[in-house]
Amino acid sequence: MSKKFYITTAIAYTSRKPHIGNAYDIVLADAIARHKKMEGYEVFLMTGSDEHGQKIEEYAKAKGIEPKAYVDDISSQIKAVWDSLDTEYDKFIRTTDADHEATVKKIFKKLYEQGDIYKGSYEGKYCVPCESFFTASQLVDGKCPDCGREVIDSKEEAYFLKLSKYADRLVKYYDENPDFFLPAARKAEMVNNFIKPGLTDLCVSRSSFKWGVPVDFDDKHVIYVWIDALSNYITGIGYDTENPTEQYKQLWPADLHVIGKDIVRFHTIYWPIILMALGEPLPKQVLGHPWVLFGEDKMSKSKGNVIYADELAARFGSDAVRYYLLSEVPFAQDGNITYEAFINKFNTDLANTLGNLVNRSIAMTNKYFDGKVTNSGEKDALDDELYAFADETMQKFNSQMDSYHTADACETLMDLARRCNKYIDETMPWALAKDEDKKSRLEAVMFNLLENIRLLSVLLTPIMPKCAQEIRNQICCDNIEMKTNAVNSFAVGTPSPLFSRLDTDKVLEELAKEMEEKMKAAKKENEAVNAVTLAQIGIEDFMKVELKTAKIMECEPVKKAKKLLKLTLDDGSGTPRTVASGIAKYYTPEELIGHTVILVSNLKPAVLCGVESQGMILAADIDEENVKVIFADDIPAGSKIR
């Protein structure tokens, strides 16, 4: 009986189409799964989409459609992105699946009936994008500690899961299972930042919105995201509180959860406690991988600084995208993607190193031997060095893939490709071809190259499956044994470039134009969603905004900031107030001095390009090229606006 390996990704949230950072989860999991299959494991890979919550309700409302129609569309986009990257998942679960929802209701009811869930009320700071509550002390600069966005005050009746009841048992599990956390440093983060300070009970229902799995014994509540979304790992393989399926019994516990580092807390604290309360085994390992940053920033759809994996794959090929992600995100540090970096790696590693090796080796075999070479067994010191390097490569690669260090594994493969290119330079086939007495030596050289290229294609399979198969097609060899000297002869085909070198400047210019259009589209979509969100605030929130008139006494451009003007205002308080405003495109200082404007006076000061801005003035967006400051010249400075 083959060994089982059950691996999952975090299910993608259906707020918007996933960007390339979101896609790293499935590419990493797919590469691990493919490698496990090569090692003889019976692998089950599950991924999916997380489809409930307040944010989705708001996005759907902004589009004027029902939430189910909205998530149907986004979920299909997620699947399309995953498919564009040639990922081979065994199941795609949706949290709107009827069987998932039914089991989640049973889970919630079981935990409630056994006393692990109780009814109470919650008052705290709530982040809508993260769908998380925080205490005031957990905020960072008054904002969400996870995403940095604004939070709102929220109070509502809710059900809670007793986390503290299981805290000691959880720490004991950590200590008895030292390989549970990957990277290992994640353990200290969880223990020191969340468990030692004391676990507060977890809010597991909401009553302020309706888009969620209903609590079947209290129809005012929907089951909150963590029990709903996290339970997918067991509901998707047939868990039931009373009669779990044979598939569940065979696959659970999961061998590996592949998730982003930002949700490690939910998967190593909340999820294990839910399982403990259910009396189920805990997953064996949780790999909290780093982020894929855009330049130096976290990628954000709301900022518009996103790269979409399917679009990149359509332009450069799925293998190039997979290779970049797997080679550029280290095991424990954030990775980075820019178009320039992507193109540079494409040209350097894929076109020059790997592609050139395969192309010229096949071309020389055709030129010198009409495409056919046989292993004579003849070897010299250079050959022995090459094969020793190949054997070492196999050992290193398998070890690195088994420990999920894919960036190191990719570098190991490129090292073998570079060593093969060096072997060409050392043996100089073109010089050997000039001497008929050295034909047998030339044939040995070509055979050695093709055999190591074959081995490279086998090892490349988890990383770049299409490229790996194309190499074997071109050398006309379907042998996938992971060892050297696995074949005795080659009869190669016609060489064709695996990766054609890119014109960096030309491609960057094209991509810059596309990025500009994306940012415009993102801005419009954000405005539509924000309009819905703002329409829902209560009068008590609006009354917190302090508006008053202020006269512009001085105005000047801000150095090194083309968009900003520095305004010195008289707001009636007797102390001048400075405001930096992004209106330099629409007004000169002379056009503003002497006018009275409306000031938002109780904003937290912010430093913009060296200027401390102590508020904001109101203006109207007529269109993208026409912004008008709202003047109130007939009203004395310092008058309150209400």
C-alpha positions in Angstrom: 0.0 0.0 0.0 1.4 3.4 -1.0 1.9 6.1 1.6 -0.7 8.8 1.7 0.0 12.6 1.7 -2.8 15.0 2.3 -1.9 18.6 1.5 -4.1 21.7 1.4 -3.8 25.4 0.5 -5.5 28.2 2.3 -8.8 28.7 0.5 -8.8 32.0 -1.5 -11.1 34.7 -0.4 -13.7 35.6 -3.0 -13.6 39.4 -2.5 -11.7 39.9 -5.8 -9.6 38.1 -8.4 -6.5 36.6 -6.7 -3.2 38.4 -7.5 0.2 36.6 -7.9 0.9 36.7 -4.2 -2.3 34.7 -3.5 -1.4 32.3 -6.3 1.9 31.4 -4.6 0.0 29.1 -2.2 -1.3 26.8 -4.9 2.0 26.8 -6.9 4.0 25.9 -3.9 1.5 23.2 -2.8 1.4 21.8 -6.3 5.2 21.6 -6.6 5.3 19.8 -3.2 2.5 17.5 -4.3 4.2 16.6 -7.6 7.4 15.8 -5.9 5.7 13.6 -3.3 4.1 11.7 -6.2 7.6 11.2 -7.7 8.6 9.7 -4.4 5.8 7.2 -4.5 3.2 8.9 -2.3 -0.6 8.7 -3.0 -1.2 12.5 -2.9 -4.5 14.3 -2.3 -4.3 18.1 -2.9 -7.2 20.3 -1.9 -7.7 24.0 -2.5 -10.8 26.1 -2.8 -12.5 29.4 -2.2 -13.7 31.1 1.0 -17.1 32.8 0.1 -18.9 34.3 3.1 -18.5 37.5 5.1 -19.3 41.1 5.4 -16.8 42.3 2.9 -18.3 40.1 0.2 -21.8 41.3 1.1 -20.5 44.9 0.5 -18.8 44.1 -2.8 -21.9 42.4 -4.1 -24.0 45.4 -3.1 -21.7 47.7 -4.8 -22.1 45.7 -8.0 -25.9 45.5 -7.5 -26.0 41.7 -7.5 -26.7 39.0 -4.9 -23.7 37.7 -2.9 -24.1 34.2 -4.3 -23.8 35.5 -7.9 -20.8 37.6 -6.9 -18.9 34.7 -5.3 -19.9 32.4 -8.2 -18.0 34.7 -10.5 -14.9 35.3 -8.3 -14.7 31.5 -7.5 -14.6 30.7 -11.2 -11.9 33.3 -11.7 -9.8 31.7 -8.9 -10.1 28.3 -10.6 -9.2 29.8 -13.9 -6.0 31.4 -12.4 -5.1 28.1 -10.7 -5.6 26.2 -14.0 -3.5 28.8 -15.9 -0.6 27.8 -13.7 -0.9 24.1 -14.5 -1.7 23.1 -11.0 -3.2 19.6 -10.4 -5.5 19.7 -7.4 -7.8 16.8 -6.5 -10.6 18.9 -5.1 -11.7 22.5 -5.3 -14.0 23.2 -2.3 -16.3 26.1 -2.0 -17.7 27.2 1.4 -21.0 27.7 -0.3 -21.1 24.0 -1.2 -24.3 22.5 0.4 -22.5 19.6 2.1 -19.9 22.0 3.6 -22.5 24.3 5.0 -24.5 21.4 6.4 -21.4 20.0 8.2 -20.4 23.4 9.5 -23.8 23.8 11.1 -23.3 20.4 12.8 -19.8 21.4 14.0 -21.1 24.6 15.5 -24.1 22.9 17.2 -21.8 20.1 18.6 -19.4 22.7 20.1 -22.3 24.7 21.6 -24.1 21.6 23.1 -20.9 20.4 24.8 -20.2 23.9 26.2 -17.3 25.0 24.1 -19.3 27.7 22.5 -21.4 30.2 24.5 -23.5 33.3 23.8 -22.4 36.7 24.8 -21.8 40.1 23.3 -18.7 41.8 21.7 -17.6 45.3 21.8 -14.3 46.2 20.2 -12.4 47.5 17.1 -13.4 45.7 13.9 -11.5 45.5 10.7 -13.9 44.9 7.8 -11.2 43.7 5.2 -9.7 41.2 7.7 -13.1 40.4 9.3 -11.4 40.5 12.7 -12.1 42.1 16.1 -9.2 43.6 18.1 -8.9 45.3 21.4 -7.6 48.8 21.5 -4.2 47.6 22.8 -3.8 45.3 19.8 -4.1 48.1 17.3 -1.0 49.6 15.7 -1.1 53.4 15.4 -4.9 53.0 15.9 -5.2 50.7 12.9 -5.6 47.0 12.1 -2.4 45.2 13.2 -2.8 42.8 10.3 -3.5 45.0 7.3 -2.9 48.5 8.5 -6.4 49.8 7.5 -8.8 51.8 9.6 -11.0 50.0 12.1 -14.5 50.8 13.3 -16.2 50.5 16.7 -18.5 47.6 16.8 -20.8 46.1 19.4 -23.1 43.2 18.8 -24.4 40.0 20.3 -22.3 37.0 19.4 -21.3 33.4 20.2 -17.8 32.7 21.5 -15.4 29.7 21.4 -13.6 29.0 24.7 -10.0 29.3 23.5 -8.5 29.6 27.0 -9.9 26.2 28.0 -7.5 24.5 25.5 -4.4 26.8 25.8 -2.3 24.5 28.0 -3.2 21.4 25.9 -2.2 23.4 22.8 1.2 24.3 24.1 1.7 20.7 25.2 1.0 19.7 21.6 3.5 22.2 20.3 6.2 20.9 22.6 5.5 17.2 21.7 5.4 17.9 18.0 8.5 20.2 17.3 8.0 19.9 13.5 4.4 21.3 13.7 5.6 24.8 12.8 7.4 25.6 9.5 9.5 27.7 9.7 10.2 26.8 13.3 10.4 30.5 14.3 6.6 30.8 13.9 6.1 28.9 17.2 7.8 31.6 19.2 5.6 34.2 17.5 2.4 32.4 18.4 3.4 31.5 22.0 4.9 34.9 22.9 2.5 37.2 21.1 -0.8 35.4 21.6 -0.8 32.5 24.1 1.4 33.8 26.9 -0.5 37.2 27.2 -3.6 35.1 27.6 -6.0 33.8 24.9 -9.3 35.7 24.8 -12.3 33.7 23.7 -12.9 33.8 19.9 -16.0 35.5 18.4 -17.5 32.8 16.1 -20.8 34.3 15.0 -22.1 37.6 13.7 -25.5 39.2 13.7 -24.7 42.5 11.9 -24.8 40.9 8.4 -26.6 37.9 6.8 -24.1 36.5 4.2 -22.9 33.4 6.0 -23.9 29.9 7.2 -26.9 30.4 9.5 -26.7 29.2 13.1 -29.6 26.7 12.8 -30.8 27.2 16.4 -30.5 31.0 16.4 -31.5 32.6 13.1 -30.2 36.0 14.0 -26.7 34.8 13.7 -24.4 33.5 11.0 -21.4 31.4 11.7 -18.2 33.5 11.6 -15.4 33.0 9.2 -13.0 31.0 11.2 -15.2 28.0 12.0 -16.7 28.2 8.5 -13.5 28.6 6.5 -11.1 26.5 8.6 -13.4 23.5 8.7 -13.1 23.1 4.9 -10.0 21.0 5.5 -12.1 18.3 7.0 -15.5 18.8 5.4 -13.9 18.6 2.0 -12.8 15.0 2.6 -16.0 13.8 4.2 -15.9 14.7 7.9 -19.2 14.4 9.8 -19.8 14.8 13.5 -21.4 11.4 13.6 -20.5 9.4 10.5 -17.2 10.5 8.8 -16.5 8.9 5.4 -13.8 6.3 4.7 -12.0 9.0 2.7 -11.8 11.2 5.8 -10.5 8.3 7.9 -7.8 7.6 5.3 -6.6 11.1 4.7 -7.0 12.9 8.1 -4.9 14.2 9.8 -3.5 16.5 7.0 0.2 16.1 6.4 0.6 19.7 5.5 -1.3 23.0 5.5 0.3 25.5 3.1 -0.7 29.0 4.1 0.6 32.6 4.1 2.4 33.9 7.2 -0.4 36.4 7.9 -2.9 33.6 8.8 -0.5 31.4 10.9 -2.4 32.4 14.1 -5.7 31.1 12.7 -4.2 27.8 11.6 -2.0 27.1 14.6 -4.2 28.4 17.4 -7.9 28.6 16.4 -7.9 25.6 14.1 -6.1 23.2 16.4 -8.4 24.2 19.3 -11.5 23.6 17.1 -10.2 20.2 16.3 -9.4 19.4 20.0 -12.9 20.4 20.9 -14.2 18.1 18.2 -12.0 15.3 19.4 -10.2 15.0 16.1 -6.4 14.7 15.4 -4.4 17.8 14.6 -2.6 18.4 11.3 1.0 17.3 11.2 2.6 20.4 9.9 1.6 24.0 9.0 3.9 25.8 6.6 3.4 29.6 7.0 5.3 30.8 3.9 6.5 34.4 3.4 4.7 37.0 1.3 5.4 37.9 -2.3 5.9 41.7 -2.3 5.5 44.0 -5.2 8.8 45.9 -5.0 9.0 46.8 -1.3 5.2 46.8 -0.7 2.7 44.2 0.1 0.5 43.6 -2.9 -2.9 45.1 -2.6 -5.9 45.1 -5.0 -7.1 48.3 -3.4 -3.8 50.0 -4.2 -3.8 48.7 -7.8 -0.2 47.6 -7.4 -1.0 44.0 -8.4 0.4 41.5 -10.8 -2.0 38.8 -11.9 -0.6 35.3 -12.4 -2.9 34.3 -15.2 -2.0 37.4 -17.2 1.7 36.8 -16.6 1.3 33.2 -17.7 -0.5 34.2 -20.8 2.4 36.5 -21.8 5.4 34.5 -20.6 4.1 31.0 -20.1 3.0 29.1 -17.0 6.4 27.5 -16.4 8.1 30.9 -16.2 5.6 32.1 -13.6 5.9 28.9 -11.6 9.7 29.1 -11.7 9.9 32.7 -10.7 7.6 32.2 -7.7 9.3 29.0 -6.5 12.8 30.3 -6.9 12.3 33.9 -5.6 10.5 33.3 -2.4 12.9 32.0 0.3 11.8 29.6 3.0 11.7 32.2 5.8 12.0 35.7 4.2 9.6 37.6 2.0 10.1 37.3 -1.8 9.9 40.1 -4.2 8.4 40.5 -7.7 8.7 43.4 -10.2 8.4 43.1 -13.9 12.0 44.0 -14.3 13.1 41.2 -11.9 10.9 38.7 -13.6 12.2 39.5 -17.1 15.8 39.4 -15.8 15.4 36.0 -14.2 13.5 34.8 -17.4 16.4 35.8 -19.6 19.2 34.7 -17.3 18.0 31.4 -15.9 15.5 30.1 -18.4 16.6 31.5 -21.8 20.4 31.7 -21.3 21.2 28.9 -18.9 18.6 26.2 -19.4 17.2 26.9 -22.8 20.6 27.5 -24.4 21.9 24.2 -22.9 19.1 22.1 -24.3 19.1 23.8 -27.7 22.8 23.7 -28.5 23.2 20.1 -27.2 20.4 18.8 -29.5 21.7 20.9 -32.4 25.2 19.5 -32.0 23.9 15.9 -31.8 22.1 16.5 -35.0 25.0 18.1 -36.7 27.7 15.6 -35.7 25.7 12.3 -35.4 22.5 12.9 -37.4 20.7 13.0 -34.0 21.7 9.5 -32.8 24.3 8.7 -30.0 25.0 5.6 -27.9 26.6 5.2 -24.6 29.9 3.4 -25.2 30.8 3.4 -21.5 33.9 5.5 -22.2 34.6 8.1 -19.5 37.4 10.4 -18.4 37.9 12.6 -15.4 35.7 15.4 -16.8 32.8 12.9 -17.3 33.2 11.5 -13.8 33.1 15.1 -12.4 29.9 15.8 -14.3 28.1 12.6 -13.1 29.3 13.1 -9.5 27.8 16.6 -9.7 24.6 15.2 -11.1 24.4 12.6 -8.3 24.9 15.3 -5.7 22.3 17.4 -7.4 19.7 14.7 -7.0 20.4 14.2 -3.3 20.4 18.0 -2.6 17.2 18.6 -4.7 15.2 15.8 -3.0 16.3 16.9 0.4 15.4 20.5 -0.3 12.0 19.6 -1.7 11.3 17.3 1.2 11.9 20.3 3.6 10.0 22.7 1.3 13.0 24.9 0.5 11.9 25.3 -3.1 14.1 28.4 -3.8 17.1 26.4 -2.8 15.9 23.4 -4.9 15.5 25.7 -8.0 19.0 27.0 -7.5 20.3 23.4 -7.2 18.8 22.6 -10.6 20.2 25.7 -12.3 23.6 24.8 -10.8 23.4 21.5 -12.7 22.4 23.3 -15.9 25.4 25.7 -15.4 27.7 22.7 -14.8 26.5 21.1 -18.1 27.2 24.3 -19.9 30.7 24.4 -18.3 31.2 20.8 -19.4 30.5 21.9 -23.0 33.2 24.6 -22.7 35.6 22.1 -21.1 35.2 19.4 -23.7 34.8 21.7 -26.8 32.7 19.4 -29.0 33.3 21.7 -32.0 37.1 21.1 -31.7 36.6 17.3 -31.2 34.5 17.2 -34.4 37.4 18.4 -36.5 39.4 15.2 -35.7 38.0 11.9 -37.0 40.1 10.0 -34.4 38.2 11.7 -31.6 34.7 10.8 -32.9 34.1 8.3 -30.2 35.1 10.8 -27.6 32.7 13.3 -29.2 29.9 10.8 -29.1 30.6 10.2 -25.4 30.4 13.9 -24.7 27.1 14.3 -26.5 25.6 11.3 -24.8 26.7 12.6 -21.4 25.1 16.0 -22.1 21.8 14.4 -23.2 21.7 12.0 -20.2 22.2 14.9 -17.8 19.6 17.0 -19.6 17.2 14.0 -19.3 17.9 13.9 -15.6 17.3 17.7 -15.4 14.0 17.3 -17.1 12.9 14.7 -14.5 14.0 16.9 -11.6 12.3 19.9 -13.2 8.9 18.2 -13.3 7.5 19.6 -10.0 8.8 23.1 -10.8 8.1 23.5 -14.5 6.0 20.5 -15.7 5.4 21.7 -19.3 9.1 22.6 -19.8 10.2 19.2 -18.3 7.9 17.3 -20.8 9.0 19.5 -23.7 12.7 18.7 -23.0 11.9 15.0 -23.1 10.0 15.5 -26.3 12.9 17.2 -27.9 15.4 14.6 -26.9 12.8 11.9 -27.8 13.1 10.1 -24.4 10.3 9.4 -22.0 12.4 7.7 -19.4 11.8 9.5 -16.0 14.0 7.4 -13.8 15.7 9.6 -11.2 19.2 8.2 -11.6 22.1 8.7 -14.0 22.9 6.3 -16.9 19.2 5.3 -17.0 19.3 5.0 -20.8 21.9 3.7 -23.3 21.1 5.8 -26.4 19.4 8.9 -27.7 17.8 9.7 -31.0 16.9 13.4 -30.7 14.4 15.5 -32.6 14.6 19.0 -33.9 15.6 21.7 -31.4 13.2 24.4 -30.6 13.8 27.3 -28.1 12.3 26.5 -24.7 12.4 30.2 -23.8 13.1 33.0 -26.2 15.1 35.9 -24.7 12.9 39.0 -24.0 13.6 42.6 -25.0 13.6 44.1 -21.5 12.9 47.8 -22.5 10.1 46.9 -24.9 8.3 44.6 -22.6 8.6 46.9 -19.6 7.1 49.8 -21.6 4.2 47.6 -22.6 3.7 46.4 -19.0 3.8 49.9 -17.6 0.9 51.0 -19.7 -1.1 47.9 -18.6 -0.3 48.7 -14.9 -1.5 52.2 -15.3 -4.9 51.0 -16.6 -5.2 48.5 -13.8 -4.6 51.2 -11.2 -7.3 53.3 -12.7 -9.7 50.4 -12.7 -8.9 49.6 -9.1 -9.5 53.2 -8.1 -13.0 53.1 -9.6 -13.8 49.8 -8.0 -12.6 51.0 -4.6 -14.7 54.2 -4.9 -17.8 52.1 -5.6 -17.2 49.8 -2.6 -16.4 52.7 -0.4 -19.6 54.5 -1.4 -21.5 51.5 -0.2 -19.5 51.3 3.1 -19.8 55.0 3.8 -23.6 54.9 3.1 -23.9 52.5 6.0 -22.3 54.6 8.8 -24.5 55.8 11.6 -25.1 59.4 12.7 -22.8 58.9 15.7 -19.9 58.1 13.3 -20.6 61.1 11.1 -20.7 63.4 14.1 -17.2 62.5 15.0 -15.9 64.4 11.9 -15.1 68.0 12.9 -15.6 70.5 10.0 -14.8 74.2 10.2 -14.0 77.0 7.8 -10.4 78.3 7.5 -8.9 81.1 5.4 -5.8 80.4 3.3 -3.2 82.9 4.4 -0.1 81.5 2.6 0.4 78.8 -0.1 3.5 77.4 -1.7 4.6 74.2 -3.6 6.1 71.3 -1.6 9.6 70.5 -2.8 10.0 67.1 -4.5 6.3 66.6 -4.5 4.6 67.6 -7.8 1.1 67.0 -6.5 1.3 68.8 -3.1 0.7 72.4 -2.1 1.5 73.6 1.5 -1.3 75.7 2.8 -1.1 77.9 5.9 -4.6 78.4 7.3 -6.3 80.7 9.8 -9.0 78.4 11.4 -10.1 81.0 14.0 -8.1 79.4 16.8 -5.4 82.0 16.8 -2.7 79.5 15.9 -1.9 79.0 12.2 -2.5 75.5 10.9 -0.5 73.8 8.1 -2.2 71.4 5.6 -0.6 69.6 2.7 -3.1 69.1 -0.1 -2.7 67.2 -3.4 -4.2 69.9 -5.6 -1.0 71.4 -7.2 -2.2 70.0 -10.6 -5.4 72.1 -10.5 -4.4 75.3 -8.7 -1.5 77.8 -8.4 -0.7 79.3 -5.0 -1.9 82.7 -6.2 -5.3 81.3 -7.1 -5.9 80.0 -3.5 -4.5 82.7 -1.2 -7.3 84.7 0.4 -10.0 82.1 -0.1 -11.9 80.4 2.7 -12.1 76.6 2.6 -13.7 73.8 4.6 -11.3 72.0 6.9 -11.5 68.6 8.4 -9.9 69.7 11.6 -9.7 66.6 13.8 -7.7 64.3 11.6 -4.6 62.8 13.1 -1.5 64.7 11.8 0.5 63.0 9.1 3.9 63.9 7.6 3.8 64.2 3.8 7.1 64.8 2.0 8.5 66.5 5.1 5.4 68.6 5.7 3.3 67.9 8.8 -0.3 68.1 7.5 -2.7 69.0 10.3 -6.0 68.3 8.5 -7.6 68.1 5.1 -9.6 70.5 3.0 -12.7 69.5 1.1 -12.7 69.3 -2.7 -15.0 67.8 -5.4 -13.8 65.3 -8.1 -15.6 66.5 -11.2 -13.7 63.9 -13.2 -10.1 62.6 -13.4 -8.8 65.9 -14.9 -11.0 68.4 -13.0 -10.9 68.9 -9.2 -12.6 71.9 -7.5 -11.8 73.1 -4.0 -15.0 74.0 -2.2 -14.8 77.6 -1.2 -16.8 79.3 1.6 -15.6 82.9 1.2 -18.8 84.5 2.7 -18.3 82.6 6.0 -15.9 83.8 8.8 -12.9 81.6 9.5 -13.4 79.2 12.4 -17.2 78.7 11.8 -18.3 75.2 12.5 -19.9 73.3 9.6 -22.6 70.8 10.5 
